[in-house]
């Protein structure tokens, strides 16, 4: 069981960065040994950043799981991004913020078909700011669900993020909890739920991608509140 925590897989997109960090560590060691230790520490951090652990995803129909590791930053209502064809009416939204210490591999929040995918270039403001959803670089994906409803999730670049990876293709069928992409070095993922669906998480709560249930499409439970204890 210990190997599960020590031998965590690394996302393929991380290997070029890890190799570059390792090469830098060797060069620093040749210059001065203390600098080499600094380079080694940074290389280990890079490996840690690109870790890609398995997750146990609840598979009951209707459950919406978190697409990202991090903490729930906003639970509110907002208009879905332009270009997805989801109208101008605000929808329930859950925003999960990832720090540079969180797993950055993103996962599908619920099974469905990719109906639209829209990329928008933009700024690199701190992703913890609400205006980052409008001004930052982002990739928005609309899913058509099996019950006829739709849902959107948006990868938002952060203050030091410079690349969003999202290889999904329009028309592709996806399953809840599947890995689908990555945002490098700190960012945020927003989920726009179907109208009338209440989020089941509270602001400040920790979320695990592919495991934490954000909402239940079949539930009539009202939105939850939370407090620090």
PyMOL commands that place a pseudoatom at each C-alpha (Angstrom):
pseudoatom trace, name=CA, resn=UNK, resi=1, chain=A, elem=C, hetatm=0, pos=[0.000, 0.000, 0.000]
pseudoatom trace, name=CA, resn=UNK, resi=2, chain=A, elem=C, hetatm=0, pos=[2.906, 2.354, 0.721]
pseudoatom trace, name=CA, resn=UNK, resi=3, chain=A, elem=C, hetatm=0, pos=[4.000, 2.091, -2.914]
pseudoatom trace, name=CA, resn=UNK, resi=4, chain=A, elem=C, hetatm=0, pos=[0.663, 3.624, -3.925]
pseudoatom trace, name=CA, resn=UNK, resi=5, chain=A, elem=C, hetatm=0, pos=[1.778, 6.894, -2.340]
pseudoatom trace, name=CA, resn=UNK, resi=6, chain=A, elem=C, hetatm=0, pos=[5.488, 6.751, -3.169]
pseudoatom trace, name=CA, resn=UNK, resi=7, chain=A, elem=C, hetatm=0, pos=[5.363, 5.445, -6.753]
pseudoatom trace, name=CA, resn=UNK, resi=8, chain=A, elem=C, hetatm=0, pos=[2.751, 7.772, -8.236]
pseudoatom trace, name=CA, resn=UNK, resi=9, chain=A, elem=C, hetatm=0, pos=[2.649, 7.865, -12.075]
pseudoatom trace, name=CA, resn=UNK, resi=10, chain=A, elem=C, hetatm=0, pos=[3.785, 11.034, -13.829]
pseudoatom trace, name=CA, resn=UNK, resi=11, chain=A, elem=C, hetatm=0, pos=[1.753, 12.689, -16.582]
pseudoatom trace, name=CA, resn=UNK, resi=12, chain=A, elem=C, hetatm=0, pos=[3.509, 12.330, -19.979]
pseudoatom trace, name=CA, resn=UNK, resi=13, chain=A, elem=C, hetatm=0, pos=[3.414, 16.117, -20.478]
pseudoatom trace, name=CA, resn=UNK, resi=14, chain=A, elem=C, hetatm=0, pos=[5.690, 16.486, -17.465]
pseudoatom trace, name=CA, resn=UNK, resi=15, chain=A, elem=C, hetatm=0, pos=[8.692, 14.521, -18.686]
pseudoatom trace, name=CA, resn=UNK, resi=16, chain=A, elem=C, hetatm=0, pos=[10.200, 17.296, -20.865]
pseudoatom trace, name=CA, resn=UNK, resi=17, chain=A, elem=C, hetatm=0, pos=[10.024, 19.675, -17.884]
pseudoatom trace, name=CA, resn=UNK, resi=18, chain=A, elem=C, hetatm=0, pos=[11.471, 17.093, -15.505]
pseudoatom trace, name=CA, resn=UNK, resi=19, chain=A, elem=C, hetatm=0, pos=[14.336, 16.424, -17.933]
pseudoatom trace, name=CA, resn=UNK, resi=20, chain=A, elem=C, hetatm=0, pos=[15.025, 20.156, -18.237]
pseudoatom trace, name=CA, resn=UNK, resi=21, chain=A, elem=C, hetatm=0, pos=[15.019, 20.591, -14.459]
pseudoatom trace, name=CA, resn=UNK, resi=22, chain=A, elem=C, hetatm=0, pos=[17.340, 17.601, -14.035]
pseudoatom trace, name=CA, resn=UNK, resi=23, chain=A, elem=C, hetatm=0, pos=[19.748, 18.952, -16.645]
pseudoatom trace, name=CA, resn=UNK, resi=24, chain=A, elem=C, hetatm=0, pos=[19.714, 22.297, -14.883]
pseudoatom trace, name=CA, resn=UNK, resi=25, chain=A, elem=C, hetatm=0, pos=[20.492, 20.557, -11.594]
pseudoatom trace, name=CA, resn=UNK, resi=26, chain=A, elem=C, hetatm=0, pos=[23.543, 18.864, -13.139]
pseudoatom trace, name=CA, resn=UNK, resi=27, chain=A, elem=C, hetatm=0, pos=[24.798, 22.158, -14.560]
pseudoatom trace, name=CA, resn=UNK, resi=28, chain=A, elem=C, hetatm=0, pos=[24.308, 23.886, -11.201]
pseudoatom trace, name=CA, resn=UNK, resi=29, chain=A, elem=C, hetatm=0, pos=[26.158, 21.062, -9.431]
pseudoatom trace, name=CA, resn=UNK, resi=30, chain=A, elem=C, hetatm=0, pos=[29.103, 21.531, -11.778]
pseudoatom trace, name=CA, resn=UNK, resi=31, chain=A, elem=C, hetatm=0, pos=[29.166, 25.228, -10.941]
pseudoatom trace, name=CA, resn=UNK, resi=32, chain=A, elem=C, hetatm=0, pos=[28.808, 24.803, -7.181]
pseudoatom trace, name=CA, resn=UNK, resi=33, chain=A, elem=C, hetatm=0, pos=[27.641, 21.809, -5.153]
pseudoatom trace, name=CA, resn=UNK, resi=34, chain=A, elem=C, hetatm=0, pos=[25.138, 23.738, -2.993]
pseudoatom trace, name=CA, resn=UNK, resi=35, chain=A, elem=C, hetatm=0, pos=[23.443, 24.954, -6.175]
pseudoatom trace, name=CA, resn=UNK, resi=36, chain=A, elem=C, hetatm=0, pos=[23.231, 21.353, -7.323]
pseudoatom trace, name=CA, resn=UNK, resi=37, chain=A, elem=C, hetatm=0, pos=[21.212, 20.463, -4.231]
pseudoatom trace, name=CA, resn=UNK, resi=38, chain=A, elem=C, hetatm=0, pos=[18.883, 23.370, -5.000]
pseudoatom trace, name=CA, resn=UNK, resi=39, chain=A, elem=C, hetatm=0, pos=[18.465, 22.052, -8.549]
pseudoatom trace, name=CA, resn=UNK, resi=40, chain=A, elem=C, hetatm=0, pos=[17.734, 18.566, -7.204]
pseudoatom trace, name=CA, resn=UNK, resi=41, chain=A, elem=C, hetatm=0, pos=[15.028, 19.933, -4.926]
pseudoatom trace, name=CA, resn=UNK, resi=42, chain=A, elem=C, hetatm=0, pos=[13.429, 21.815, -7.815]
pseudoatom trace, name=CA, resn=UNK, resi=43, chain=A, elem=C, hetatm=0, pos=[13.566, 18.672, -9.977]
pseudoatom trace, name=CA, resn=UNK, resi=44, chain=A, elem=C, hetatm=0, pos=[11.775, 16.677, -7.271]
pseudoatom trace, name=CA, resn=UNK, resi=45, chain=A, elem=C, hetatm=0, pos=[9.159, 19.435, -7.029]
pseudoatom trace, name=CA, resn=UNK, resi=46, chain=A, elem=C, hetatm=0, pos=[8.634, 19.200, -10.798]
pseudoatom trace, name=CA, resn=UNK, resi=47, chain=A, elem=C, hetatm=0, pos=[8.076, 15.447, -10.523]
pseudoatom trace, name=CA, resn=UNK, resi=48, chain=A, elem=C, hetatm=0, pos=[5.649, 16.130, -7.673]
pseudoatom trace, name=CA, resn=UNK, resi=49, chain=A, elem=C, hetatm=0, pos=[3.784, 18.734, -9.701]
pseudoatom trace, name=CA, resn=UNK, resi=50, chain=A, elem=C, hetatm=0, pos=[3.169, 16.400, -12.647]
pseudoatom trace, name=CA, resn=UNK, resi=51, chain=A, elem=C, hetatm=0, pos=[2.064, 13.436, -10.523]
pseudoatom trace, name=CA, resn=UNK, resi=52, chain=A, elem=C, hetatm=0, pos=[-0.902, 11.605, -11.966]
pseudoatom trace, name=CA, resn=UNK, resi=53, chain=A, elem=C, hetatm=0, pos=[-2.486, 9.385, -9.286]
pseudoatom trace, name=CA, resn=UNK, resi=54, chain=A, elem=C, hetatm=0, pos=[-5.383, 7.005, -9.826]
pseudoatom trace, name=CA, resn=UNK, resi=55, chain=A, elem=C, hetatm=0, pos=[-8.696, 7.959, -8.255]
pseudoatom trace, name=CA, resn=UNK, resi=56, chain=A, elem=C, hetatm=0, pos=[-11.782, 6.002, -7.193]
pseudoatom trace, name=CA, resn=UNK, resi=57, chain=A, elem=C, hetatm=0, pos=[-14.711, 7.622, -9.029]
pseudoatom trace, name=CA, resn=UNK, resi=58, chain=A, elem=C, hetatm=0, pos=[-18.329, 7.127, -7.880]
pseudoatom trace, name=CA, resn=UNK, resi=59, chain=A, elem=C, hetatm=0, pos=[-20.142, 5.826, -10.953]
pseudoatom trace, name=CA, resn=UNK, resi=60, chain=A, elem=C, hetatm=0, pos=[-23.830, 6.222, -10.131]
pseudoatom trace, name=CA, resn=UNK, resi=61, chain=A, elem=C, hetatm=0, pos=[-25.696, 8.047, -12.890]
pseudoatom trace, name=CA, resn=UNK, resi=62, chain=A, elem=C, hetatm=0, pos=[-26.265, 11.741, -12.225]
pseudoatom trace, name=CA, resn=UNK, resi=63, chain=A, elem=C, hetatm=0, pos=[-23.268, 12.406, -9.998]
pseudoatom trace, name=CA, resn=UNK, resi=64, chain=A, elem=C, hetatm=0, pos=[-21.056, 15.357, -10.976]
pseudoatom trace, name=CA, resn=UNK, resi=65, chain=A, elem=C, hetatm=0, pos=[-17.510, 14.980, -9.643]
pseudoatom trace, name=CA, resn=UNK, resi=66, chain=A, elem=C, hetatm=0, pos=[-14.828, 17.608, -9.289]
pseudoatom trace, name=CA, resn=UNK, resi=67, chain=A, elem=C, hetatm=0, pos=[-12.703, 18.076, -12.426]
pseudoatom trace, name=CA, resn=UNK, resi=68, chain=A, elem=C, hetatm=0, pos=[-9.748, 19.327, -10.364]
pseudoatom trace, name=CA, resn=UNK, resi=69, chain=A, elem=C, hetatm=0, pos=[-7.899, 19.003, -7.088]
pseudoatom trace, name=CA, resn=UNK, resi=70, chain=A, elem=C, hetatm=0, pos=[-7.922, 22.092, -4.903]
pseudoatom trace, name=CA, resn=UNK, resi=71, chain=A, elem=C, hetatm=0, pos=[-10.310, 24.046, -2.757]
pseudoatom trace, name=CA, resn=UNK, resi=72, chain=A, elem=C, hetatm=0, pos=[-13.800, 25.241, -3.644]
pseudoatom trace, name=CA, resn=UNK, resi=73, chain=A, elem=C, hetatm=0, pos=[-13.389, 28.953, -4.170]
pseudoatom trace, name=CA, resn=UNK, resi=74, chain=A, elem=C, hetatm=0, pos=[-16.807, 30.054, -5.414]
pseudoatom trace, name=CA, resn=UNK, resi=75, chain=A, elem=C, hetatm=0, pos=[-20.280, 28.530, -5.279]
pseudoatom trace, name=CA, resn=UNK, resi=76, chain=A, elem=C, hetatm=0, pos=[-22.528, 30.966, -7.084]
pseudoatom trace, name=CA, resn=UNK, resi=77, chain=A, elem=C, hetatm=0, pos=[-24.450, 31.606, -10.306]
pseudoatom trace, name=CA, resn=UNK, resi=78, chain=A, elem=C, hetatm=0, pos=[-22.924, 32.873, -13.546]
pseudoatom trace, name=CA, resn=UNK, resi=79, chain=A, elem=C, hetatm=0, pos=[-23.588, 32.977, -17.272]
pseudoatom trace, name=CA, resn=UNK, resi=80, chain=A, elem=C, hetatm=0, pos=[-21.785, 30.182, -19.155]
pseudoatom trace, name=CA, resn=UNK, resi=81, chain=A, elem=C, hetatm=0, pos=[-18.945, 31.232, -21.501]
pseudoatom trace, name=CA, resn=UNK, resi=82, chain=A, elem=C, hetatm=0, pos=[-19.742, 32.613, -24.936]
pseudoatom trace, name=CA, resn=UNK, resi=83, chain=A, elem=C, hetatm=0, pos=[-19.580, 30.259, -27.884]
pseudoatom trace, name=CA, resn=UNK, resi=84, chain=A, elem=C, hetatm=0, pos=[-20.995, 27.191, -26.172]
pseudoatom trace, name=CA, resn=UNK, resi=85, chain=A, elem=C, hetatm=0, pos=[-24.618, 27.893, -27.106]
pseudoatom trace, name=CA, resn=UNK, resi=86, chain=A, elem=C, hetatm=0, pos=[-25.865, 27.627, -23.521]
pseudoatom trace, name=CA, resn=UNK, resi=87, chain=A, elem=C, hetatm=0, pos=[-27.840, 30.863, -23.413]
pseudoatom trace, name=CA, resn=UNK, resi=88, chain=A, elem=C, hetatm=0, pos=[-27.562, 34.002, -21.305]
pseudoatom trace, name=CA, resn=UNK, resi=89, chain=A, elem=C, hetatm=0, pos=[-29.306, 32.791, -18.155]
pseudoatom trace, name=CA, resn=UNK, resi=90, chain=A, elem=C, hetatm=0, pos=[-27.046, 32.385, -15.098]
pseudoatom trace, name=CA, resn=UNK, resi=91, chain=A, elem=C, hetatm=0, pos=[-26.435, 28.827, -13.977]
pseudoatom trace, name=CA, resn=UNK, resi=92, chain=A, elem=C, hetatm=0, pos=[-25.188, 27.297, -10.738]
pseudoatom trace, name=CA, resn=UNK, resi=93, chain=A, elem=C, hetatm=0, pos=[-21.377, 27.390, -10.809]
pseudoatom trace, name=CA, resn=UNK, resi=94, chain=A, elem=C, hetatm=0, pos=[-18.684, 25.707, -8.723]
pseudoatom trace, name=CA, resn=UNK, resi=95, chain=A, elem=C, hetatm=0, pos=[-15.087, 26.960, -9.040]
pseudoatom trace, name=CA, resn=UNK, resi=96, chain=A, elem=C, hetatm=0, pos=[-12.142, 24.851, -7.869]
pseudoatom trace, name=CA, resn=UNK, resi=97, chain=A, elem=C, hetatm=0, pos=[-8.793, 26.607, -7.442]
pseudoatom trace, name=CA, resn=UNK, resi=98, chain=A, elem=C, hetatm=0, pos=[-5.535, 24.659, -7.833]
pseudoatom trace, name=CA, resn=UNK, resi=99, chain=A, elem=C, hetatm=0, pos=[-2.356, 25.839, -6.156]
pseudoatom trace, name=CA, resn=UNK, resi=100, chain=A, elem=C, hetatm=0, pos=[1.071, 24.821, -7.449]
pseudoatom trace, name=CA, resn=UNK, resi=101, chain=A, elem=C, hetatm=0, pos=[1.059, 22.028, -4.841]
pseudoatom trace, name=CA, resn=UNK, resi=102, chain=A, elem=C, hetatm=0, pos=[-2.138, 20.343, -6.096]
pseudoatom trace, name=CA, resn=UNK, resi=103, chain=A, elem=C, hetatm=0, pos=[-2.440, 17.589, -8.692]
pseudoatom trace, name=CA, resn=UNK, resi=104, chain=A, elem=C, hetatm=0, pos=[-3.036, 19.388, -11.994]
pseudoatom trace, name=CA, resn=UNK, resi=105, chain=A, elem=C, hetatm=0, pos=[-4.423, 16.532, -14.077]
pseudoatom trace, name=CA, resn=UNK, resi=106, chain=A, elem=C, hetatm=0, pos=[-8.065, 17.340, -14.844]
pseudoatom trace, name=CA, resn=UNK, resi=107, chain=A, elem=C, hetatm=0, pos=[-10.933, 14.861, -15.049]
pseudoatom trace, name=CA, resn=UNK, resi=108, chain=A, elem=C, hetatm=0, pos=[-14.350, 14.670, -16.714]
pseudoatom trace, name=CA, resn=UNK, resi=109, chain=A, elem=C, hetatm=0, pos=[-17.062, 15.767, -14.245]
pseudoatom trace, name=CA, resn=UNK, resi=110, chain=A, elem=C, hetatm=0, pos=[-19.860, 13.601, -15.712]
pseudoatom trace, name=CA, resn=UNK, resi=111, chain=A, elem=C, hetatm=0, pos=[-20.425, 11.218, -18.608]
pseudoatom trace, name=CA, resn=UNK, resi=112, chain=A, elem=C, hetatm=0, pos=[-21.711, 12.647, -21.882]
pseudoatom trace, name=CA, resn=UNK, resi=113, chain=A, elem=C, hetatm=0, pos=[-20.795, 13.792, -25.370]
pseudoatom trace, name=CA, resn=UNK, resi=114, chain=A, elem=C, hetatm=0, pos=[-18.494, 16.728, -26.128]
pseudoatom trace, name=CA, resn=UNK, resi=115, chain=A, elem=C, hetatm=0, pos=[-20.856, 19.104, -27.940]
pseudoatom trace, name=CA, resn=UNK, resi=116, chain=A, elem=C, hetatm=0, pos=[-18.599, 22.173, -28.180]
pseudoatom trace, name=CA, resn=UNK, resi=117, chain=A, elem=C, hetatm=0, pos=[-15.091, 23.272, -27.316]
pseudoatom trace, name=CA, resn=UNK, resi=118, chain=A, elem=C, hetatm=0, pos=[-14.063, 26.940, -27.336]
pseudoatom trace, name=CA, resn=UNK, resi=119, chain=A, elem=C, hetatm=0, pos=[-10.606, 28.363, -26.638]
pseudoatom trace, name=CA, resn=UNK, resi=120, chain=A, elem=C, hetatm=0, pos=[-10.145, 32.013, -25.660]
pseudoatom trace, name=CA, resn=UNK, resi=121, chain=A, elem=C, hetatm=0, pos=[-6.740, 33.686, -25.312]
pseudoatom trace, name=CA, resn=UNK, resi=122, chain=A, elem=C, hetatm=0, pos=[-6.402, 36.147, -22.490]
pseudoatom trace, name=CA, resn=UNK, resi=123, chain=A, elem=C, hetatm=0, pos=[-4.466, 37.460, -19.530]
pseudoatom trace, name=CA, resn=UNK, resi=124, chain=A, elem=C, hetatm=0, pos=[-2.767, 35.558, -16.708]
pseudoatom trace, name=CA, resn=UNK, resi=125, chain=A, elem=C, hetatm=0, pos=[-4.342, 37.129, -13.640]
pseudoatom trace, name=CA, resn=UNK, resi=126, chain=A, elem=C, hetatm=0, pos=[-4.389, 35.313, -10.335]
pseudoatom trace, name=CA, resn=UNK, resi=127, chain=A, elem=C, hetatm=0, pos=[-6.923, 32.518, -10.904]
pseudoatom trace, name=CA, resn=UNK, resi=128, chain=A, elem=C, hetatm=0, pos=[-8.369, 33.093, -7.432]
pseudoatom trace, name=CA, resn=UNK, resi=129, chain=A, elem=C, hetatm=0, pos=[-9.927, 36.344, -8.677]
pseudoatom trace, name=CA, resn=UNK, resi=130, chain=A, elem=C, hetatm=0, pos=[-13.516, 36.131, -9.901]
pseudoatom trace, name=CA, resn=UNK, resi=131, chain=A, elem=C, hetatm=0, pos=[-12.710, 38.227, -12.991]
pseudoatom trace, name=CA, resn=UNK, resi=132, chain=A, elem=C, hetatm=0, pos=[-10.223, 35.556, -14.099]
pseudoatom trace, name=CA, resn=UNK, resi=133, chain=A, elem=C, hetatm=0, pos=[-13.178, 33.617, -15.544]
pseudoatom trace, name=CA, resn=UNK, resi=134, chain=A, elem=C, hetatm=0, pos=[-13.702, 36.465, -18.032]
pseudoatom trace, name=CA, resn=UNK, resi=135, chain=A, elem=C, hetatm=0, pos=[-10.218, 37.868, -18.604]
pseudoatom trace, name=CA, resn=UNK, resi=136, chain=A, elem=C, hetatm=0, pos=[-7.792, 34.933, -18.404]
pseudoatom trace, name=CA, resn=UNK, resi=137, chain=A, elem=C, hetatm=0, pos=[-6.819, 32.422, -21.058]
pseudoatom trace, name=CA, resn=UNK, resi=138, chain=A, elem=C, hetatm=0, pos=[-9.344, 29.590, -20.924]
pseudoatom trace, name=CA, resn=UNK, resi=139, chain=A, elem=C, hetatm=0, pos=[-10.704, 26.467, -22.597]
pseudoatom trace, name=CA, resn=UNK, resi=140, chain=A, elem=C, hetatm=0, pos=[-14.449, 25.875, -22.286]
pseudoatom trace, name=CA, resn=UNK, resi=141, chain=A, elem=C, hetatm=0, pos=[-16.107, 22.526, -23.005]
pseudoatom trace, name=CA, resn=UNK, resi=142, chain=A, elem=C, hetatm=0, pos=[-19.831, 21.807, -23.264]
pseudoatom trace, name=CA, resn=UNK, resi=143, chain=A, elem=C, hetatm=0, pos=[-21.120, 18.316, -22.538]
pseudoatom trace, name=CA, resn=UNK, resi=144, chain=A, elem=C, hetatm=0, pos=[-24.464, 16.967, -23.712]
pseudoatom trace, name=CA, resn=UNK, resi=145, chain=A, elem=C, hetatm=0, pos=[-25.671, 14.588, -21.036]
pseudoatom trace, name=CA, resn=UNK, resi=146, chain=A, elem=C, hetatm=0, pos=[-27.586, 11.367, -21.607]
pseudoatom trace, name=CA, resn=UNK, resi=147, chain=A, elem=C, hetatm=0, pos=[-30.778, 12.842, -20.101]
pseudoatom trace, name=CA, resn=UNK, resi=148, chain=A, elem=C, hetatm=0, pos=[-30.807, 15.731, -22.617]
pseudoatom trace, name=CA, resn=UNK, resi=149, chain=A, elem=C, hetatm=0, pos=[-29.420, 18.385, -20.305]
pseudoatom trace, name=CA, resn=UNK, resi=150, chain=A, elem=C, hetatm=0, pos=[-26.029, 20.029, -20.700]
pseudoatom trace, name=CA, resn=UNK, resi=151, chain=A, elem=C, hetatm=0, pos=[-23.120, 21.062, -18.507]
pseudoatom trace, name=CA, resn=UNK, resi=152, chain=A, elem=C, hetatm=0, pos=[-19.937, 23.052, -19.079]
pseudoatom trace, name=CA, resn=UNK, resi=153, chain=A, elem=C, hetatm=0, pos=[-16.487, 23.010, -17.535]
pseudoatom trace, name=CA, resn=UNK, resi=154, chain=A, elem=C, hetatm=0, pos=[-13.808, 25.628, -18.106]
pseudoatom trace, name=CA, resn=UNK, resi=155, chain=A, elem=C, hetatm=0, pos=[-10.048, 25.341, -17.640]
pseudoatom trace, name=CA, resn=UNK, resi=156, chain=A, elem=C, hetatm=0, pos=[-8.680, 28.762, -16.664]
pseudoatom trace, name=CA, resn=UNK, resi=157, chain=A, elem=C, hetatm=0, pos=[-4.981, 29.630, -16.750]
pseudoatom trace, name=CA, resn=UNK, resi=158, chain=A, elem=C, hetatm=0, pos=[-3.564, 31.221, -13.620]
pseudoatom trace, name=CA, resn=UNK, resi=159, chain=A, elem=C, hetatm=0, pos=[-0.885, 33.673, -12.602]
pseudoatom trace, name=CA, resn=UNK, resi=160, chain=A, elem=C, hetatm=0, pos=[2.042, 31.462, -13.620]
pseudoatom trace, name=CA, resn=UNK, resi=161, chain=A, elem=C, hetatm=0, pos=[0.205, 29.039, -15.922]
pseudoatom trace, name=CA, resn=UNK, resi=162, chain=A, elem=C, hetatm=0, pos=[1.203, 29.276, -19.562]
pseudoatom trace, name=CA, resn=UNK, resi=163, chain=A, elem=C, hetatm=0, pos=[-0.331, 26.248, -21.196]
pseudoatom trace, name=CA, resn=UNK, resi=164, chain=A, elem=C, hetatm=0, pos=[-3.737, 24.572, -21.149]
pseudoatom trace, name=CA, resn=UNK, resi=165, chain=A, elem=C, hetatm=0, pos=[-3.838, 21.002, -22.438]
pseudoatom trace, name=CA, resn=UNK, resi=166, chain=A, elem=C, hetatm=0, pos=[-7.237, 19.714, -23.566]
pseudoatom trace, name=CA, resn=UNK, resi=167, chain=A, elem=C, hetatm=0, pos=[-7.140, 17.086, -26.341]
pseudoatom trace, name=CA, resn=UNK, resi=168, chain=A, elem=C, hetatm=0, pos=[-10.900, 16.446, -26.291]
pseudoatom trace, name=CA, resn=UNK, resi=169, chain=A, elem=C, hetatm=0, pos=[-12.625, 16.450, -29.696]
pseudoatom trace, name=CA, resn=UNK, resi=170, chain=A, elem=C, hetatm=0, pos=[-16.172, 17.511, -30.508]
pseudoatom trace, name=CA, resn=UNK, resi=171, chain=A, elem=C, hetatm=0, pos=[-18.440, 14.486, -30.758]
pseudoatom trace, name=CA, resn=UNK, resi=172, chain=A, elem=C, hetatm=0, pos=[-16.262, 12.426, -28.414]
pseudoatom trace, name=CA, resn=UNK, resi=173, chain=A, elem=C, hetatm=0, pos=[-17.950, 10.309, -25.745]
pseudoatom trace, name=CA, resn=UNK, resi=174, chain=A, elem=C, hetatm=0, pos=[-16.452, 10.660, -22.275]
pseudoatom trace, name=CA, resn=UNK, resi=175, chain=A, elem=C, hetatm=0, pos=[-16.942, 8.937, -18.932]
pseudoatom trace, name=CA, resn=UNK, resi=176, chain=A, elem=C, hetatm=0, pos=[-17.138, 10.379, -15.434]
pseudoatom trace, name=CA, resn=UNK, resi=177, chain=A, elem=C, hetatm=0, pos=[-13.710, 10.670, -13.831]
pseudoatom trace, name=CA, resn=UNK, resi=178, chain=A, elem=C, hetatm=0, pos=[-11.660, 10.081, -16.978]
pseudoatom trace, name=CA, resn=UNK, resi=179, chain=A, elem=C, hetatm=0, pos=[-8.481, 12.126, -17.321]
pseudoatom trace, name=CA, resn=UNK, resi=180, chain=A, elem=C, hetatm=0, pos=[-8.845, 14.695, -20.065]
pseudoatom trace, name=CA, resn=UNK, resi=181, chain=A, elem=C, hetatm=0, pos=[-6.273, 17.450, -19.684]
pseudoatom trace, name=CA, resn=UNK, resi=182, chain=A, elem=C, hetatm=0, pos=[-3.872, 19.507, -17.640]
pseudoatom trace, name=CA, resn=UNK, resi=183, chain=A, elem=C, hetatm=0, pos=[-3.074, 23.122, -16.797]
pseudoatom trace, name=CA, resn=UNK, resi=184, chain=A, elem=C, hetatm=0, pos=[0.561, 23.839, -16.060]
pseudoatom trace, name=CA, resn=UNK, resi=185, chain=A, elem=C, hetatm=0, pos=[1.550, 25.604, -12.839]
pseudoatom trace, name=CA, resn=UNK, resi=186, chain=A, elem=C, hetatm=0, pos=[-1.480, 26.906, -10.931]
pseudoatom trace, name=CA, resn=UNK, resi=187, chain=A, elem=C, hetatm=0, pos=[-4.966, 27.518, -12.245]
pseudoatom trace, name=CA, resn=UNK, resi=188, chain=A, elem=C, hetatm=0, pos=[-8.715, 26.955, -11.841]
pseudoatom trace, name=CA, resn=UNK, resi=189, chain=A, elem=C, hetatm=0, pos=[-11.556, 24.869, -13.266]
pseudoatom trace, name=CA, resn=UNK, resi=190, chain=A, elem=C, hetatm=0, pos=[-15.167, 26.086, -13.237]
pseudoatom trace, name=CA, resn=UNK, resi=191, chain=A, elem=C, hetatm=0, pos=[-18.211, 23.829, -13.615]
pseudoatom trace, name=CA, resn=UNK, resi=192, chain=A, elem=C, hetatm=0, pos=[-21.540, 25.229, -14.858]
pseudoatom trace, name=CA, resn=UNK, resi=193, chain=A, elem=C, hetatm=0, pos=[-24.329, 22.911, -13.740]
pseudoatom trace, name=CA, resn=UNK, resi=194, chain=A, elem=C, hetatm=0, pos=[-27.735, 22.408, -15.388]
pseudoatom trace, name=CA, resn=UNK, resi=195, chain=A, elem=C, hetatm=0, pos=[-30.388, 24.860, -14.285]
pseudoatom trace, name=CA, resn=UNK, resi=196, chain=A, elem=C, hetatm=0, pos=[-32.080, 23.917, -11.032]
pseudoatom trace, name=CA, resn=UNK, resi=197, chain=A, elem=C, hetatm=0, pos=[-29.250, 21.676, -9.800]
pseudoatom trace, name=CA, resn=UNK, resi=198, chain=A, elem=C, hetatm=0, pos=[-27.882, 22.627, -6.372]
pseudoatom trace, name=CA, resn=UNK, resi=199, chain=A, elem=C, hetatm=0, pos=[-24.170, 22.276, -5.585]
pseudoatom trace, name=CA, resn=UNK, resi=200, chain=A, elem=C, hetatm=0, pos=[-23.408, 19.911, -2.698]
pseudoatom trace, name=CA, resn=UNK, resi=201, chain=A, elem=C, hetatm=0, pos=[-20.112, 21.500, -1.676]
pseudoatom trace, name=CA, resn=UNK, resi=202, chain=A, elem=C, hetatm=0, pos=[-19.299, 24.624, 0.308]
pseudoatom trace, name=CA, resn=UNK, resi=203, chain=A, elem=C, hetatm=0, pos=[-16.750, 27.386, -0.209]
pseudoatom trace, name=CA, resn=UNK, resi=204, chain=A, elem=C, hetatm=0, pos=[-13.405, 26.451, 1.324]
pseudoatom trace, name=CA, resn=UNK, resi=205, chain=A, elem=C, hetatm=0, pos=[-13.959, 22.701, 1.062]
pseudoatom trace, name=CA, resn=UNK, resi=206, chain=A, elem=C, hetatm=0, pos=[-11.123, 20.589, -0.351]
pseudoatom trace, name=CA, resn=UNK, resi=207, chain=A, elem=C, hetatm=0, pos=[-11.927, 18.700, -3.542]
pseudoatom trace, name=CA, resn=UNK, resi=208, chain=A, elem=C, hetatm=0, pos=[-10.272, 15.734, -5.232]
pseudoatom trace, name=CA, resn=UNK, resi=209, chain=A, elem=C, hetatm=0, pos=[-10.551, 15.383, -8.995]
pseudoatom trace, name=CA, resn=UNK, resi=210, chain=A, elem=C, hetatm=0, pos=[-12.647, 12.397, -9.978]
pseudoatom trace, name=CA, resn=UNK, resi=211, chain=A, elem=C, hetatm=0, pos=[-13.751, 11.653, -6.408]
pseudoatom trace, name=CA, resn=UNK, resi=212, chain=A, elem=C, hetatm=0, pos=[-15.434, 14.611, -4.675]
pseudoatom trace, name=CA, resn=UNK, resi=213, chain=A, elem=C, hetatm=0, pos=[-19.117, 14.894, -5.644]
pseudoatom trace, name=CA, resn=UNK, resi=214, chain=A, elem=C, hetatm=0, pos=[-19.971, 18.498, -6.555]
pseudoatom trace, name=CA, resn=UNK, resi=215, chain=A, elem=C, hetatm=0, pos=[-23.653, 17.875, -7.368]
pseudoatom trace, name=CA, resn=UNK, resi=216, chain=A, elem=C, hetatm=0, pos=[-26.254, 15.187, -7.890]
pseudoatom trace, name=CA, resn=UNK, resi=217, chain=A, elem=C, hetatm=0, pos=[-28.567, 15.732, -10.864]
pseudoatom trace, name=CA, resn=UNK, resi=218, chain=A, elem=C, hetatm=0, pos=[-31.190, 13.477, -9.260]
pseudoatom trace, name=CA, resn=UNK, resi=219, chain=A, elem=C, hetatm=0, pos=[-31.130, 15.160, -5.848]
pseudoatom trace, name=CA, resn=UNK, resi=220, chain=A, elem=C, hetatm=0, pos=[-33.633, 17.687, -4.500]
pseudoatom trace, name=CA, resn=UNK, resi=221, chain=A, elem=C, hetatm=0, pos=[-31.387, 18.579, -1.574]
pseudoatom trace, name=CA, resn=UNK, resi=222, chain=A, elem=C, hetatm=0, pos=[-30.872, 22.347, -1.247]
pseudoatom trace, name=CA, resn=UNK, resi=223, chain=A, elem=C, hetatm=0, pos=[-27.439, 23.901, -1.568]
pseudoatom trace, name=CA, resn=UNK, resi=224, chain=A, elem=C, hetatm=0, pos=[-25.174, 23.089, 1.366]
pseudoatom trace, name=CA, resn=UNK, resi=225, chain=A, elem=C, hetatm=0, pos=[-23.524, 25.517, 3.734]
pseudoatom trace, name=CA, resn=UNK, resi=226, chain=A, elem=C, hetatm=0, pos=[-20.269, 24.879, 5.539]
pseudoatom trace, name=CA, resn=UNK, resi=227, chain=A, elem=C, hetatm=0, pos=[-18.177, 26.251, 8.371]
pseudoatom trace, name=CA, resn=UNK, resi=228, chain=A, elem=C, hetatm=0, pos=[-14.638, 25.802, 9.620]
pseudoatom trace, name=CA, resn=UNK, resi=229, chain=A, elem=C, hetatm=0, pos=[-14.441, 23.583, 12.703]
for i in range(1, 229): cmd.bond("trace and resi %d" % i, "trace and resi %d" % (i + 1))
show_as sticks, trace
zoom trace
